[in-house]
Amino acid sequence: MEIKDNYYITFGAEVGGPKADKAVGPHLMELRKLLYRFCDKIYCEEIDEIAPILRVDGDLAYWEFEGCEKLRLSKKYRYITIDVGMPRSRWEGNNAKDIRNYLIDNLKKALELMVKRLVKEKYKVKEHELWNDFGKVKDEFLLNSHEN
């Protein structure tokens, strides 16, 4: 797979410690690769990056929220972002399937909220194409969950 500096949909993360990274990191890396493979195209001409950010609570840092918060649209810098909280209870002691389901479900919620905001701001979003491509990411991500 080609590695480049700027993908259209990114899924950054702040992970609160080594245990959280060990539990969540490999799944997040795979999810990013699938996003880069299937969703690296422009879905909204006025936006250069769709950038949800995962915040995983751990031993060293924690945000203490679950789900999606702090949606920000920068018209000047042409990006949209939202924080996605993952409390310890969602990864600690959970199996790979549960972690993967949590990641994909919350990424979908984040994208839905961002698309809703863009549409509200009268931006033209290629929603059908986005959801079609995201479906491929989700199918492949969940298909691989039985292997881990």
C-alpha positions as CSV (number, residue, x, y, z in Angstrom):
1,M,0.0,0.0,0.0
2,E,1.2,3.5,-0.9
3,I,2.1,5.6,2.1
4,K,1.5,9.3,1.8
5,D,1.3,12.4,4.0
6,N,-2.3,13.4,3.5
7,Y,-5.3,11.1,3.3
8,Y,-8.9,12.5,3.0
9,I,-10.4,10.6,6.0
10,T,-7.9,10.2,8.9
11,F,-8.6,8.6,12.2
12,G,-6.0,10.0,14.6
13,A,-5.7,8.9,18.2
14,E,-4.5,9.8,21.6
15,V,-4.0,6.7,23.7
16,G,-3.7,7.0,27.4
17,G,-1.1,4.4,28.1
18,P,0.8,1.2,27.0
19,K,-2.0,-1.2,28.0
20,A,-4.6,0.8,26.1
21,D,-2.3,0.9,23.1
22,K,-1.7,-2.8,23.2
23,A,-5.4,-3.5,23.3
24,V,-6.6,-0.9,20.8
25,G,-3.6,0.0,18.7
26,P,-3.5,-3.0,16.3
27,H,-7.2,-2.7,15.5
28,L,-7.0,1.1,15.0
29,M,-4.0,0.6,12.6
30,E,-6.0,-1.9,10.5
31,L,-9.0,0.4,10.4
32,R,-6.9,3.3,9.2
33,K,-5.4,1.1,6.4
34,L,-8.9,0.2,5.3
35,L,-10.0,3.9,5.4
36,Y,-7.0,4.8,3.3
37,R,-7.7,2.0,0.8
38,F,-11.5,2.5,0.4
39,C,-12.2,6.1,1.4
40,D,-9.3,8.2,0.1
41,K,-11.3,10.4,-2.2
42,I,-12.9,13.8,-1.9
43,Y,-16.5,13.5,-0.6
44,C,-16.9,17.3,-0.1
45,E,-15.1,19.8,-2.3
46,E,-15.0,22.5,0.4
47,I,-13.2,20.2,2.9
48,D,-9.6,18.9,2.6
49,E,-9.8,16.5,5.6
50,I,-12.3,14.6,7.6
51,A,-10.5,14.0,10.9
52,P,-12.2,12.1,13.7
53,I,-9.9,11.7,16.7
54,L,-10.1,8.7,19.1
55,R,-9.4,9.4,22.7
56,V,-8.6,6.1,24.6
57,D,-8.6,6.3,28.4
58,G,-5.7,4.5,30.0
59,D,-3.3,4.6,33.0
60,L,-1.4,7.8,32.0
61,A,-4.1,9.9,30.3
62,Y,-7.9,9.8,30.3
63,W,-10.7,12.0,28.9
64,E,-13.6,10.3,30.8
65,F,-16.2,10.5,28.1
66,E,-17.8,8.0,25.7
67,G,-19.0,8.5,22.2
68,C,-18.7,11.7,20.1
69,E,-18.0,15.2,21.5
70,K,-16.6,18.5,20.3
71,L,-17.5,18.6,16.7
72,R,-15.4,21.4,15.0
73,L,-15.7,22.7,11.5
74,S,-12.9,25.0,10.3
75,K,-14.0,26.8,7.2
76,K,-10.7,28.7,7.1
77,Y,-8.5,25.6,7.3
78,R,-11.0,23.4,5.4
79,Y,-11.3,20.5,7.8
80,I,-13.9,18.9,10.1
81,T,-13.1,16.9,13.3
82,I,-14.8,15.3,16.2
83,D,-13.5,13.6,19.4
84,V,-14.5,9.9,19.9
85,G,-14.1,8.8,23.5
86,M,-13.3,5.2,24.4
87,P,-13.4,4.5,28.2
88,R,-11.3,1.8,29.7
89,S,-14.4,-0.4,30.2
90,R,-14.6,-0.7,26.4
91,W,-11.2,-2.2,25.9
92,E,-10.0,-3.5,29.3
93,G,-10.8,-7.2,29.5
94,N,-12.7,-7.2,26.2
95,N,-12.1,-9.4,23.2
96,A,-10.9,-8.2,19.8
97,K,-14.5,-8.5,18.4
98,D,-15.9,-6.2,21.0
99,I,-13.1,-3.6,20.5
100,R,-13.5,-3.7,16.8
101,N,-17.3,-3.3,16.9
102,Y,-16.9,-0.4,19.3
103,L,-14.4,1.3,17.0
104,I,-16.4,0.9,13.8
105,D,-19.7,1.8,15.3
106,N,-18.3,5.0,16.9
107,L,-16.4,5.9,13.7
108,K,-19.7,5.6,11.8
109,K,-21.5,7.8,14.4
110,A,-18.7,10.4,14.1
111,L,-18.9,10.4,10.3
112,E,-22.7,10.7,10.5
113,L,-22.5,13.8,12.8
114,M,-19.8,15.4,10.6
115,V,-21.8,14.8,7.4
116,K,-24.9,16.2,9.1
117,R,-23.0,19.4,10.1
118,L,-21.6,19.8,6.6
119,V,-25.0,19.5,5.0
120,K,-26.5,21.9,7.6
121,E,-23.7,24.4,6.5
122,K,-24.9,23.9,2.9
123,Y,-21.8,22.0,1.8
124,K,-22.3,19.5,-1.0
125,V,-21.4,16.0,0.3
126,K,-21.3,12.9,-1.8
127,E,-23.1,11.0,0.9
128,H,-24.1,8.0,-1.2
129,E,-20.5,7.4,-2.3
130,L,-19.1,8.0,1.2
131,W,-21.5,5.4,2.8
132,N,-20.9,2.9,0.0
133,D,-17.1,3.2,0.5
134,F,-17.5,3.1,4.3
135,G,-19.6,0.0,4.0
136,K,-16.6,-1.7,2.4
137,V,-14.3,-0.6,5.3
138,K,-16.8,-1.9,7.8
139,D,-17.4,-5.2,6.1
140,E,-13.7,-6.0,5.7
141,F,-12.9,-4.7,9.3
142,L,-15.5,-6.9,10.9
143,L,-14.8,-9.9,8.6
144,N,-11.2,-9.9,9.9
145,S,-12.3,-9.6,13.6
146,H,-12.7,-13.4,13.9
147,E,-9.0,-13.8,13.1
148,N,-7.8,-11.8,16.1
